[in-house]
Amino acid sequence: MSCHLAEGNILHDTLMYRVVYDFVCPVLPAWLSYLVAGLAIMIILVNMVLLGAAVFVWAERRLLGRFHNRIGPNRWGPFGLLQPIADLIKLLTKEDLTPANADRITFFAVPIVMVMPVILVLAVVPFAKDTALANLNVGVLYILAVTSLTSVAIFMAGWSSNNRYAMFGAIRGVAVLISYEVPVVLCLLGVVMVAGSMSLSGIVAAQTVPFLLVQPLALFVFLAGTSAELNRTPFDVAEAESELVAGFHIEYSGVKFALIQTAEIGGVLTACAVTATLFLGGWSGPAASYLGWLWFGIKVAIIAFIFVWVRATFPRLRIDQLMALAWKFLLPLSMINLLATTLEVYFLRSDQGVLSTNDLWIMSGINLVVAVTSIALFGILIRDKVRPSKPTIPAGAVAPAALGEVS
């Protein structure tokens, strides 16, 4: 029985698939070994998302408690570690309700469609050297295409619920996703040009200097745009409880609501993993051949902490401020970054089409100045435009303060 794997397959070229295949091949037929290895990889990936979401929920609630000078979850298990399990059991035992006038098929499909992008994106993220579940040569394009499913799922949730609050929340959510997708795509173009590849493994290998330094403006735009696409504070107007009760998922309960929350929390971890890969060098670090997974986990944890820090610090934006931030602030910044990167790559890249480490350091110095100047300039401009003007008092009218003094 031959256990040889064909070369050039996006799954066969990954270490995890080969390990599972080599383990089961001696006792199973070749065709069944392919099937078992693929199913094992999918089970690992799905459980990774579910367990990661549970751990992140616990860590976020504990950190928010510290930020707000309170304790946070501390009842179930040591340090409240079992609180996510208790919440999951509570949701699983709740009645699963469906509105009488809802589109039942679409309503039922929404949680599945929302979870799909999280799992599919993690399939191409390299956690260490040769450990991506699928090493695509168009990984960046794949991520942008898959994550667009979220806007479809949000609109499906609002429309199928037959609830005007859900529909208003869906409209807001889709508007935010479409608006912030433009600057995010433009900032990723700069990363692709510097790396000379759309493969995530190729981008990690190209970071002899971390793109955190080479593309600081792109990192800023990517983090802000991703936070808005994930409906994270201060960009969570699609789920503004004080205005829309719960937004697009107001009619969901039980298991469906649990899946939607899993997709949202898992989306944060996915965004952190993609950010660590594109800007922080992924698995690279000392003894990366053996400890690459450790460095990758540390970088993901740092970015996740930043997301929690932002949530605990900034208040929610109004919908007009949110849209202005996308079109009047982040879009110009992404275009400036793209223009500067294009010029730098054109003049610095060698005849072989490669940027050396010295070239990357030169770009780091230039782009750092460009980033600080652009953020300060456009920050002042947008702040002056959104600042409310003082009301004018007609001639002969008495000012409110004067009225108070008279009374």
C-alpha positions in Angstrom: 0.0 0.0 0.0 1.5 3.4 -1.1 1.2 6.3 1.4 2.8 8.8 -1.0 1.0 12.1 -1.3 0.8 14.0 -4.6 2.9 17.2 -4.7 1.4 20.6 -5.5 -1.9 20.1 -3.7 -2.7 23.0 -1.3 -3.6 20.5 1.5 -0.9 17.9 0.8 1.8 20.6 1.1 0.9 21.4 4.7 2.6 19.7 7.7 -0.6 19.1 9.6 -2.3 17.2 6.8 0.8 15.1 6.1 1.1 14.1 9.8 -2.5 13.0 10.0 -2.3 11.2 6.7 0.9 9.3 7.6 -0.7 8.2 10.9 -3.8 6.6 9.3 -2.4 5.5 6.0 -0.7 2.2 7.2 -4.1 0.9 8.5 -6.5 2.3 6.0 -6.9 2.3 2.2 -5.4 5.4 0.4 -8.7 6.9 -0.6 -10.1 6.5 3.0 -6.9 8.0 4.4 -7.4 11.1 2.3 -11.0 11.4 3.7 -10.0 10.8 7.3 -7.2 13.3 7.2 -9.4 16.0 5.7 -12.2 15.3 8.3 -9.7 15.4 11.1 -8.3 18.8 10.0 -11.8 20.2 9.7 -12.7 19.0 13.2 -9.5 20.5 14.6 -10.3 23.8 12.9 -13.9 24.0 14.1 -13.0 23.2 17.7 -10.2 25.7 17.6 -12.7 28.4 16.8 -15.1 27.3 19.5 -12.6 27.0 22.2 -10.8 30.1 21.2 -14.0 32.1 21.3 -14.7 30.7 24.8 -11.3 31.6 26.1 -11.5 35.1 24.6 -14.9 35.8 26.1 -13.5 35.0 29.6 -10.3 37.0 29.1 -12.2 40.0 27.7 -14.7 40.0 30.6 -11.9 39.8 33.1 -9.9 42.6 31.5 -13.0 44.8 31.2 -13.6 44.2 34.9 -10.1 45.4 35.6 -10.4 48.4 33.3 -13.7 49.4 35.0 -12.4 48.8 38.5 -14.5 45.7 39.2 -13.8 41.9 39.4 -15.5 40.4 36.4 -16.7 36.8 36.2 -15.5 34.9 39.3 -18.3 32.4 40.3 -18.0 29.4 38.0 -14.6 27.7 38.3 -11.3 29.2 39.5 -11.1 32.8 38.4 -14.4 32.3 36.6 -12.8 30.1 33.9 -16.0 28.0 33.5 -18.2 31.1 33.0 -18.3 30.7 29.2 -19.3 27.0 29.6 -22.1 28.1 31.9 -23.3 30.7 29.4 -23.2 28.2 26.6 -25.3 25.7 28.7 -27.8 28.4 29.4 -28.2 29.3 25.8 -28.5 25.7 24.7 -31.3 25.1 27.2 -33.2 28.3 26.1 -36.2 27.9 23.8 -35.3 28.4 20.1 -38.0 30.8 18.9 -38.8 31.7 15.3 -41.0 34.7 14.5 -44.4 33.7 12.9 -44.0 35.8 9.8 -40.2 35.2 9.3 -38.7 33.6 6.3 -37.8 30.4 8.0 -35.2 29.0 5.6 -33.3 32.3 5.5 -33.7 32.8 9.2 -32.3 29.4 9.9 -29.3 29.8 7.6 -28.1 33.1 9.0 -26.0 31.6 12.0 -24.4 29.1 9.6 -23.5 31.8 7.1 -22.0 34.0 9.9 -19.8 31.3 11.3 -18.5 30.2 7.9 -16.1 33.1 7.2 -14.4 32.7 10.6 -13.6 29.1 9.9 -12.7 29.6 6.3 -10.3 32.5 7.0 -8.5 30.5 9.8 -7.9 27.7 7.2 -5.3 29.8 5.4 -3.6 31.5 8.4 -0.2 29.9 9.0 0.2 29.3 12.8 3.8 28.2 12.4 6.0 27.2 9.5 4.2 24.9 7.1 1.2 24.6 9.5 -1.5 26.4 7.5 -4.4 24.1 6.7 -4.4 25.4 3.1 -1.4 27.3 1.7 -3.0 29.5 -1.0 -0.9 31.6 -3.2 -3.8 34.2 -3.2 -4.4 34.2 0.5 -5.0 37.9 0.9 -7.6 37.9 -2.0 -9.2 34.8 -0.4 -9.6 36.5 2.9 -11.2 39.6 1.4 -13.6 37.5 -0.6 -14.6 35.2 2.3 -15.2 38.0 4.8 -17.6 39.7 2.5 -20.1 36.9 3.4 -20.6 38.7 6.7 -22.5 41.6 5.1 -24.7 39.1 3.3 -25.5 37.3 6.6 -26.3 40.5 8.4 -28.7 41.6 5.7 -30.3 38.1 5.7 -30.8 38.3 9.5 -32.5 41.7 9.3 -34.7 40.9 6.3 -35.8 37.4 7.3 -36.7 38.4 10.9 -39.6 40.6 9.7 -38.8 43.1 12.4 -38.2 46.7 11.7 -35.6 47.1 14.4 -33.7 44.1 13.0 -33.9 45.6 9.5 -32.6 49.0 10.7 -29.7 47.2 12.4 -29.0 45.2 9.3 -29.0 48.4 7.1 -26.6 50.1 9.5 -24.4 47.0 9.6 -24.2 46.6 5.9 -23.5 50.3 5.4 -20.6 50.1 7.8 -19.2 46.9 6.3 -19.3 48.3 2.7 -17.8 51.7 3.8 -14.9 50.3 5.8 -14.1 47.6 3.3 -12.7 50.2 0.9 -9.9 51.6 3.1 -9.1 48.1 4.4 -8.6 46.8 0.8 -6.5 49.8 -0.1 -4.2 49.4 2.9 -3.7 45.7 2.2 -2.6 46.6 -1.4 0.5 48.3 0.2 1.4 45.2 2.1 1.1 43.0 -1.0 3.3 45.4 -3.0 6.0 45.4 -0.4 5.9 41.6 0.0 5.6 40.9 -3.7 3.2 38.1 -2.9 -0.4 37.5 -1.9 0.4 34.3 0.0 0.3 34.7 3.7 3.4 32.5 4.1 5.2 34.6 1.5 4.2 37.8 3.4 5.6 36.3 6.6 8.8 35.3 4.9 9.2 38.8 3.4 9.1 40.5 6.8 12.8 40.7 7.5 11.7 44.0 8.9 8.2 43.7 10.5 5.5 45.5 8.4 4.4 47.1 11.7 7.4 49.5 10.9 7.3 49.4 7.2 3.5 50.0 6.9 2.4 51.8 10.1 -0.3 53.8 8.4 -1.7 50.6 6.8 -1.7 48.9 10.2 -3.7 51.8 11.7 -6.3 51.8 9.0 -6.5 48.0 9.1 -7.1 47.9 12.8 -9.7 50.7 12.7 -11.5 49.2 9.7 -11.5 45.7 11.0 -12.8 46.8 14.4 -15.7 48.6 12.6 -16.4 45.5 10.4 -16.5 43.4 13.6 -19.1 45.7 15.2 -16.6 46.4 18.1 -16.9 49.4 20.3 -16.7 52.3 19.4 -18.1 51.2 16.0 -21.1 49.0 17.2 -24.0 51.2 16.1 -25.4 48.2 14.3 -26.1 46.7 17.8 -26.8 49.9 19.6 -28.9 48.5 22.4 -30.2 52.0 23.5 -31.5 52.6 20.0 -32.2 49.3 18.2 -32.7 47.0 21.2 -30.2 44.4 19.8 -29.8 45.2 16.2 -30.0 42.6 13.4 -30.1 39.6 15.8 -32.9 40.8 18.0 -35.2 37.8 17.1 -32.6 35.1 17.6 -32.4 33.0 20.7 -31.0 29.7 22.0 -28.5 27.9 19.8 -28.9 30.4 16.9 -28.0 33.3 19.1 -25.0 31.3 20.5 -23.7 30.7 17.0 -24.0 34.4 16.1 -22.1 35.3 19.2 -19.5 32.7 18.5 -19.1 34.1 15.0 -18.6 37.7 16.4 -16.1 36.6 19.1 -14.3 34.2 16.8 -14.1 37.0 14.2 -12.0 39.0 16.6 -9.6 36.2 17.1 -9.4 35.7 13.3 -8.7 39.4 12.8 -6.0 39.2 15.4 -4.4 36.2 13.6 -4.5 37.9 10.2 -3.1 41.1 11.7 -0.2 39.2 13.4 0.5 37.5 10.0 0.4 40.6 7.9 2.1 43.1 10.1 3.9 41.4 13.0 5.8 38.7 11.2 3.5 35.8 12.0 5.4 32.9 13.6 8.9 34.6 13.1 11.0 35.0 16.2 13.9 33.4 18.1 14.0 29.6 17.4 11.0 30.0 15.1 11.4 26.4 13.8 10.4 25.1 17.2 8.7 28.0 18.9 6.9 29.6 16.0 3.5 28.7 17.4 4.4 30.4 20.7 5.5 33.7 19.0 2.3 33.6 16.9 0.1 33.1 20.0 1.9 35.9 21.9 1.3 38.4 19.0 -2.3 37.4 18.7 -2.8 37.9 22.4 -1.2 41.4 22.2 -3.6 42.5 19.4 -6.6 41.0 21.2 -5.6 43.0 24.3 -5.6 46.2 22.2 -9.1 45.4 20.9 -10.3 45.0 24.5 -8.4 48.2 25.6 -10.2 50.2 22.9 -13.6 48.8 23.9 -13.0 49.8 27.5 -11.8 53.3 26.7 -13.7 54.9 23.8 -17.4 55.8 23.8 -19.7 54.7 20.9 -19.7 56.9 17.8 -22.8 58.3 16.3 -23.8 56.9 12.9 -22.8 60.2 11.1 -19.4 60.2 12.9 -18.9 56.6 12.0 -19.5 57.1 8.3 -17.4 60.3 8.3 -14.5 58.4 9.9 -14.5 55.9 7.0 -14.9 58.3 4.0 -13.2 61.4 5.3 -10.4 60.0 7.5 -9.5 56.4 6.8 -10.0 56.4 3.0 -7.6 59.4 2.5 -5.1 57.8 4.8 -5.2 54.5 2.9 -4.8 56.3 -0.4 -1.8 58.3 0.9 -0.2 55.1 2.1 -0.8 53.4 -1.2 0.7 56.3 -3.1 3.7 56.5 -0.9 4.3 52.7 -1.0 4.0 52.7 -4.8 6.6 55.4 -5.2 9.0 53.7 -2.7 8.7 50.3 -4.3 9.2 51.8 -7.7 12.4 53.5 -6.8 13.9 51.1 -4.2 13.1 47.7 -5.7 16.0 46.0 -7.4 16.1 44.6 -10.9 15.1 41.2 -9.5 12.0 42.7 -8.0 13.1 42.2 -4.4 13.3 44.7 -1.6 16.4 44.2 0.6 16.4 44.7 4.4 18.0 48.1 4.0 15.3 49.1 1.6 12.7 48.1 4.2 14.4 50.2 6.9 14.4 53.2 4.5 10.7 52.7 3.9 10.1 52.4 7.6 11.6 55.8 8.3 9.7 57.5 5.4 6.4 55.9 6.2 6.6 56.6 9.9 6.8 60.3 9.1 4.1 60.1 6.6 1.8 58.2 9.0 2.3 60.7 11.9 1.8 63.7 9.6 -1.2 62.3 7.8 -3.0 61.2 11.0 -2.5 64.5 12.7 -3.5 66.6 9.6 -6.7 64.6 8.7 -7.5 64.3 12.4 -7.6 68.0 12.8 -9.6 68.4 9.6 -12.3 65.9 10.5 -12.5 67.1 14.1 -13.2 70.7 12.9 -16.0 69.4 10.6 -17.8 67.2 13.1 -17.5 69.7 16.0 -21.0 71.2 16.7 -21.2 74.9 16.1 -22.4 77.2 18.8 -26.1 78.2 18.4 -26.6 81.8 17.3 -28.9 84.0 19.3 -31.1 86.4 17.3 -30.8 90.1 17.9 -33.0 91.2 20.8 -33.4 87.6 22.2 -32.4 86.8 25.8 -29.7 84.2 26.3 -30.7 81.1 28.4 -28.1 81.9 31.0 -29.6 85.4 31.4 -33.0 84.0 31.8 -31.7 81.8 34.6 -30.1 84.7 36.4 -33.4 86.7 36.1 -35.5 83.9 37.6 
